[in-house]
Amino acid sequence: MPPETTGAAELRLRAAVESSPSGLLMTDARGNVVLVNREIERLFGYSREELLGRSIETLVPERFRGGHSSFRGGFMADPRVRAMGAGRDLFGLRKDGGEVPVEIGLTPVATAEGMFILASVVDISARKAAEGERRRLEEELRQAQKLEAIGTLAGGIAHDFNNILFGIIGYAELMGREKDPEAAAADRAELLKAAARGKDLVERILVFSRRQPAERHPLELGSTVQEAVKLLRATLPPAIELKVAVDPQAPRIFADLTSIHQVLMNLGTNAAHAMPAGGVLEITVESRYLRDSVVRLHPGLHEGPYGVLTVRDTGVGMDAAVRQRAFEPFFTTKPKGSGTGLGLSMVHSIVKAHEGAIDLESVAGEGTKVTCFFPALLPSPDEERTGTREPPAGRGERVLLVEDEPSLARMSERRLESLGYKVVAETDPLQALRTFAARPSDFDVMISDHLMPGLVGLDLAREVHNIRPDLPIILLTGFIEELPETTLRTAGVRRLVGKPATLLELAEAAREVLDGEAGAR
């Protein structure tokens, strides 16, 4: 066989470069382009004549160019193969100014003419779009599962809330008839306790039902589970005995509050369905150090301390076939129309997203135990211990109070006056705006409800802020949706206070904005 000529080898190499499904691009040691193939032309919109001889920075978005030149210098100082997809998210700059997400592999090529860098470039726009769609569908599934859980919650919540209202009404009536001051004070304490329970219940429902991106923060696993248990308890049939044991030494974890609530609600609801005739539901939280022998059973875990949530029931249990499919989306043993089959699947997804692991133990007829492992945050600081605080007093400052409910306006006016403020109360936000516009220097602070007919509190705040930008504004709201901090700031709102607010919360908010210590929060 005759030896291959140099010209034939070059032609074969050029054909391979041109037919490659990946973009191939070569630069010299100075970063100037010396070779491109057809896929590079298609990907970036330049012809090869436009690219040859130009700096590689031509294809780098402006915000990355400074860092890119430094990276190129470091690569040339220590040239080595960099695998496709290694490093951070990368973007290329097209001729039309658009950006395209890419993966880039680098190979140093040493020649007699010097060092060259061969870059393999792959357009990953379709993959990024698919990942975005997958995240969207996961969020839709998560929300669908929440709706299923909220449907289950409704009956228990109504029962719990009616009991709370019954207590409020009863103690309020007793206070009106009581002659003994000490007995009246005791009735008042019970009334406030019932109202606090109602506020707490509503807050838990709103936290659970809010549609917002998961945001992870350091959380005390024990107290988080105890809060979620309060909501779960309202949903359980009377025939189910609930036992809760929380180790006070249980660690903090880095987690999303709503997600941890959802894990417990799903596991508790599933357990209740497994005990139609009643039984025992045990929920425990503890600290555990996982050794290598345990960690090896769960890829992704590492030896170390974990917060452990365990939910055990005495229900019907699962056979081997059901256990194998328990975490599959939409798999359910319930009758058609009785559930989406998303509960355990969502629990598995949430725990995995928190770098944790989940164990399922179940035997048909003997109940089920689900154990969730969450990596611990250490060291865990001692809980801050605070005693009962007295509301800070006013110093005669003048308050414009806006509340469209007349009874709430009168109550709020009396509360603020009891603290030492001078109050002008308005039940019509448009009249409040006219009052302020006529005498803007007569007030030191405005406290306004948000959801009001005619003019919502945020719009009223904007109007007032335009008239007098230095006036501190407090907005009261029980609205389910979050108000963005930037929106609040531009409207002049320095504090956002959730309704119903205690006297302490209102007094501290007023003092903070008047003393200049608060931003919009």
Helices and strands as residue ranges (DSSP letters): H 6-19, E 23-27, E 33-36, H 38-44, H 48-51, G 56-59, H 62-77, E 90-93, E 99-111, E 114-123, H 125-177, H 181-209, E 216-220, H 221-233, E 240-246, E 252-256, H 257-273, E 279-290, H 292-295, E 304-313, H 320-325, H 343-353, E 357-362, E 368-377, E 398-402, H 406-418, E 422-426, H 429-438, G 440-442, E 445-449, H 457-467, E 473-477, H 485-490, E 493-498, H 503-514
